[in-house]
Amino acid sequence: MSGAGFNRLAGVVLAGGQGSRMGGQDKGLLSFREAPMISWTLQQIRPVVDQLIISCNRNEHLYARFGETLVGDRKAGFSGPLAGIEAALAELDADVSHLLVLPCDTPLVSQQVLGMLVRHARLYPGHIVFLKTGAREHYLHAIIPACHRTALEQWLAAGQGAVGRWYRQLPHVALDVSRECDCLLNFNTPELLAVG
């Protein structure tokens, strides 16, 4: 598949992390405003994508209740977010040209911001497009062309794992959404979750 066009859009919600800042708990399943945290992200992403995937490495029976395709890292263990993205890219429908990536621990993400990201990605169909707020880059709020799957496989096979460094190996562009920065807040510690 070439990187020339923007056809159908798939989405992946990354819930395969170790949850080390949460004492090893599975963040996507932690309660946020009386519902599993991932359910808020799924609610916002569903209207935006044509295919939806959840990347998880444990508790598959609990994630299955959300009714979406589940994938796990191809390598055992917790290999980082790029491994979840790699697994999702391998699962895309044949006519999907791009993958929208979101973490499970930003439950306040809005359809408005996702719409802005999609519109920007349509302007740069061969680029990885990610969000930023001022100087802070949000690499896991991104749209990745499916044509970059091989490049990602090679990056991971070489033992690399840094998301931002991989993006910088390829055409990329950041979209500044500083006015919407509250919706990108990561609830990745017990203290933040308690006040959420």
Secondary structure, 3 states (H helix, E strand, C coil): CCCCCCCEEEEEEECCCCCHHHCCCCHHHCEECCEEHHHHHHHHHHHHCCEEEEECCCCHHHHHHHCCEEECCCCCCCCCHHHHHHHHHCCCCCCEEEEEEEECCCCCCCHHHHHHHHHHHHHCCCCEEEEEECCEEEEEEEEEEHHHHHHHHHHHHCCCCCHHHHHCCCCEEEEECHHHHHHHCCCCCHHHHHHC
